[in-house]
Amino acid sequence: MAHDELDLKILAALSEDSKQKYSDLAELLKLSAPAVHARVKKLEQTGVIASYGIKMDTAKLGLKLCAFIRITTEGMTCGEMVCELKGMTEIEELHSVAGEECLLAKVRTPDSESLSALLDRIRKVPGVRKTITSVVLTTYIDRDPNPFAGSGRESAISAY
């Protein structure tokens, strides 16, 4: 389903602050509040807006170390491997990838000792042949998807 310019502007505004009032969005977009409400409800009903959430400061939660683990498997499909790994709560994201590795995991732990323990648990999973870990030193960009990506605009803010 194609979305018009107003839908994309609503998505951009809500991605910056999902608690905005419809009246504030309406003023920003030069629409009526009921029109904004109807559009948001349609975006929710069609699944474009899947949920509303919060963004946590992981360092303040004690999860100061972020790493990416590339996992090579043998004798097991990626789907089977996911069943083995989903209980490891340190895994924040898990992706099937093309290339030598089967899976790419983004993990967060309190420290390097905790990361080492997690790697030991992953390596004990049947079918894991190899892991390659990259520890994040600095995160320069950490953002939610931009509904204007690929449109030639620099950011969602420029859409207003």
C-alpha positions as CSV (number, residue, x, y, z in Angstrom):
1,M,0.0,0.0,0.0
2,A,1.4,3.4,-1.0
3,H,1.4,6.2,1.5
4,D,1.1,9.8,0.7
5,E,3.2,12.7,1.9
6,L,0.9,13.4,4.9
7,D,1.1,9.8,6.1
8,L,4.9,10.0,5.9
9,K,4.9,13.3,7.8
10,I,2.7,11.8,10.5
11,L,5.0,8.8,10.8
12,A,8.1,11.0,11.0
13,A,6.5,13.2,13.7
14,L,5.3,10.2,15.7
15,S,8.7,8.5,15.5
16,E,10.2,11.6,17.1
17,D,7.6,11.8,19.9
18,S,4.9,9.1,19.9
19,K,3.0,10.9,22.7
20,Q,2.2,14.0,20.7
21,K,-1.4,15.1,20.8
22,Y,-3.5,14.9,17.6
23,S,-4.1,18.7,18.0
24,D,-0.4,19.4,18.0
25,L,0.2,17.2,15.0
26,A,-2.8,18.8,13.2
27,E,-1.3,22.3,13.8
28,L,2.1,21.1,12.6
29,L,0.7,19.5,9.4
30,K,-2.0,22.1,8.8
31,L,-4.8,19.5,9.1
32,S,-7.8,19.2,11.5
33,A,-7.3,17.0,14.6
34,P,-10.0,14.5,13.4
35,A,-8.2,14.2,10.1
36,V,-4.9,13.4,11.8
37,H,-6.8,10.9,14.1
38,A,-8.3,9.1,11.2
39,R,-5.0,8.8,9.4
40,V,-3.2,7.5,12.5
41,K,-6.0,5.0,13.1
42,K,-5.7,3.8,9.4
43,L,-1.9,3.5,9.8
44,E,-2.5,1.4,13.0
45,Q,-5.1,-0.8,11.4
46,T,-3.0,-1.5,8.3
47,G,0.0,-2.4,10.5
48,V,2.2,0.4,9.4
49,I,2.3,1.6,13.0
50,A,2.9,-1.8,14.7
51,S,3.2,-0.5,18.2
52,Y,4.2,2.5,20.4
53,G,7.2,2.2,22.7
54,I,10.0,3.8,24.7
55,K,13.6,4.2,24.0
56,M,15.8,3.2,26.9
57,D,19.3,4.3,27.9
58,T,21.0,0.9,28.1
59,A,24.1,2.3,29.8
60,K,21.9,3.6,32.7
61,L,20.4,0.1,32.9
62,G,23.9,-1.3,33.4
63,L,24.2,-2.8,29.9
64,K,27.3,-0.8,28.8
65,L,28.8,-3.2,26.3
66,C,27.2,-3.7,22.9
67,A,28.6,-6.2,20.4
68,F,27.7,-7.9,17.1
69,I,28.3,-11.6,16.9
70,R,28.4,-13.4,13.5
71,I,27.4,-17.0,13.9
72,T,28.4,-19.8,11.5
73,T,26.4,-22.9,11.7
74,E,26.5,-26.5,10.3
75,G,24.0,-29.2,10.3
76,M,21.2,-26.9,11.5
77,T,19.0,-24.4,9.7
78,C,18.9,-20.7,10.8
79,G,15.3,-21.3,11.9
80,E,16.4,-24.2,14.1
81,M,19.2,-22.1,15.5
82,V,16.8,-19.3,16.4
83,C,14.9,-21.7,18.6
84,E,18.1,-22.4,20.5
85,L,19.1,-18.8,20.9
86,K,15.8,-17.0,21.7
87,G,16.1,-17.7,25.4
88,M,19.3,-15.7,25.6
89,T,18.0,-12.4,26.8
90,E,21.3,-10.6,26.0
91,I,20.5,-11.0,22.3
92,E,18.7,-7.8,21.3
93,E,18.4,-8.5,17.6
94,L,19.0,-11.7,15.5
95,H,19.2,-11.6,11.7
96,S,19.6,-14.2,9.1
97,V,22.3,-12.9,6.7
98,A,23.9,-13.8,3.4
99,G,27.5,-14.8,3.3
100,E,29.6,-17.3,5.2
101,E,27.8,-16.7,8.5
102,C,24.2,-17.7,8.9
103,L,23.2,-15.3,11.7
104,L,24.1,-11.9,13.0
105,A,23.3,-11.1,16.6
106,K,23.3,-7.7,18.3
107,V,23.9,-8.2,22.0
108,R,24.2,-6.1,25.1
109,T,25.9,-7.1,28.4
110,P,27.1,-5.3,31.5
111,D,30.8,-6.0,30.7
112,S,33.4,-8.1,28.8
113,E,33.1,-10.9,31.3
114,S,29.4,-11.2,30.7
115,L,30.0,-11.1,27.0
116,S,32.5,-13.9,27.3
117,A,30.0,-16.0,29.3
118,L,27.4,-15.3,26.6
119,L,29.8,-16.4,23.9
120,D,30.5,-19.6,25.8
121,R,26.8,-20.3,26.0
122,I,26.3,-19.6,22.2
123,R,29.3,-21.8,21.3
124,K,27.7,-24.7,23.3
125,V,24.6,-24.7,21.2
126,P,24.5,-27.7,18.9
127,G,25.2,-26.7,15.3
128,V,27.3,-23.6,16.1
129,R,30.6,-24.0,14.2
130,K,32.2,-20.6,14.7
131,T,31.5,-17.1,16.1
132,I,33.2,-13.8,15.2
133,T,32.6,-10.9,17.6
134,S,32.9,-7.2,17.1
135,V,32.7,-5.0,20.2
136,V,31.2,-1.5,19.6
137,L,33.5,1.2,20.8
138,T,31.3,4.2,19.8
139,T,27.8,4.5,18.3
140,Y,27.6,7.5,16.0
141,I,24.1,6.9,14.7
142,D,21.2,5.1,16.5
143,R,17.8,6.0,15.2
144,D,14.5,4.5,14.3
145,P,13.6,4.0,10.7
146,N,12.9,7.2,8.7
147,P,9.7,7.0,6.6
148,F,11.4,9.4,4.2
149,A,14.4,7.1,3.6
150,G,15.3,7.0,-0.1
151,S,13.2,10.1,-0.9
152,G,16.3,12.4,-1.3
153,R,15.5,14.3,1.9
154,E,18.2,14.5,4.5
155,S,15.9,13.8,7.4
156,A,12.3,13.6,8.5
157,I,12.6,17.0,10.0
158,S,13.1,18.5,6.6
159,A,9.7,17.1,5.6
160,Y,7.8,19.6,7.7
